């Protein structure tokens, strides 16, 4: 399977907004107004589709660049990592997603997800490792499922950047439990 990214899907790097993966992002959404034209609103997304006064639903489009990117916090990442929220959980859905761009040598801390996580590598080459297992190489087009509660980390290799989409479901408002940093010894161990 090949993933093709449209030119409109461009990451904006290094904006100062901090990313909180356990909070729902404020999402500028295009919503229909009473006169049928589209307007921008800055509220939280409450549904995957906008509902009009007569109860019918409409598509909601969040434009590329509408979601601010931010540097991954040092408490949860090592190196240069940029996180771009893509969509938040709503009253109708539990899933949220972000695009995460790791520069060479950058990686997440060890962490778990209460409902698991799906990663879709969109560019580059990276590494992923579950606790007690071997470090493994991942490449553009790879899809990785991490079951609930499995301790793991992921990031770029020592010489290559890697970007992935991270999709996870919320459990009681939480998508991740952050743990200790990946040590240099763990990061530099041979890959499988």
N, C-alpha and C positions, 0 to 999 in steps of 0.2 A: 504494500500500500504506500503510495506517495502522498505527501502533504504539500499542497501548493498554497502559499500565502499570497493573498492579493496585495498589491502595492499599498493599499489603504491600511494594512496591518503593520504599522511601524512603531517600534518602541521609542519612547521618549526617555532619555537617560538623565539621571541625577537631578531630579526635582526634590525640594526639601521636605515634602509631605511624608511623615513617618507612616509606615505600613503596619497595621495591627491585624494579623491574620485571624484573630478570634472575634473581631468586630465586623459588622456589616459596613461596607463603604457607603459614603454618601455618593449617590450616583446621578449625574445629570442625565435625565432621560428625555427622549422626544415623546411627547404625549399629545394627543389630539385636544384642541380647545373646543369650546362649545360651538364655534363657527366652522369647525372642520379643518382649520389650518393647524400645523404643528407648532408647538411652543416648547421652550426649554424649561424644565423645572429642576430644582436642585435637591428635592427630597429623596428619602430612601426609596428604593424600589419596593413596592408592596405586592406586585404581581408580575408574572412574566408577560402579561398583556394588559393594556389599559382597558378599563371598563367604562363605557359611556353611561349616561343617565338612563337609557333604556335597557341597560344590562348586557348589551352586546360587547364582546371583547375585540380589541384591536392590537396589532403588532406594536411592539416598542423597539426602537432602534437606539442603541447607544453608539454614537459615532466614534471612530478611531481617534485617539488623542483626547477624548472627553474624560477618560480616567487618568488621574495624575500618577505618574511613576514615582517611586521613591527608592532610596538606597536601603538595602536590607540591613536591619539593625545589627550592630556588632554583638549583641547578646545572643543572636540566633544564627549568625553567619560569620564566616571568616573570608576576608578578601572583598573584592568588588562585586557586589550582587545588586541587580536592579529588579524591583518587583513592580509589575503593572497589573493592578486588579482588572479583571475582565467582566465578571458579574458576581453579584452577591446572592445569598439565599433570600427567599421571599416567603410570604405567608403560604404560597402554593408549592414551593420547591425547597429542598434542603441543601442543594449543591451550590458551591461557589467555586470560582476559578481565578487563577492569575497566571500571567506569563512571567517566568523568572529567568533572568539572563545572568549567567555566571561567567566571569572572566577566568583565564587560566589560573589555577591554584585556588580559586574561590569555591566555597562549599557551605552547605548548611551545617548546623550542629546536629547531633543525634536527636531524633524526635520520633514520636508515634502519632497516629491519627485514630481517634475513637471510632470512626466509621470507615477507615481505610483511605487510600488515595490512589488515583490514576495519574500517571505522568505520561505525556506525549512529547517526545523529544522533537523539536522543530528545526534545530540547527546545531551543528557542531558535534563534538565528541565529549562524553562525560564519564563519570564513574558513579556507581551506586553500591552501597554495601548494607546488608542487614547484620545486626549484632550476632557475632559468632560465625558469620559466613565470610566468604572471600569477596574482595572488592571486584566488581564486574564492570566491563565497559558497556556504555550505551551510546547509540548513534541516532542521527536524525531519522525519523520514521519509526523508531522503536516505541512501543507502548508498554509501560510497566505498571503492574498492579501490586500495591502493598496492602496486605490484609490489616484489619483493625488491630491495634496494639503492637505491631511489629516494629521494633526499634531499628532505625536506619538513618542514613545520610545520603546526600547526592550533591554533585557539583561538577565543575569543569575538571579536565585533566590538568596535569602539570604544564602542558604545552598548548591546550586547545580550550577555547570558550565553548559553552554549551547553553542552549536555551530550551526550556521545556514549558509546556502548559501543565499546571497542577490543578487537578479537579478533586474536590473532596466534599463530603457531606457533613453538615453540622449535627452534633449531638448535644442537646442542652446548650446551644449557642456556641459550642466550641468545635474547632476543626483540627487543632494540633496541641500536643503537649511537648514543649521544648525541654531538652535535657542538656547534658554537658557538651562542650565543644569537641570536635574530632581532633585528636592530637596529631602532631606532625608525623609521628611514627605510624599511626593508623592510616593517615592520608598517603604516605609514601610507600606503604606496603605494596608488594607486587599485585597486579591485577590478574584475575583469572582469564 
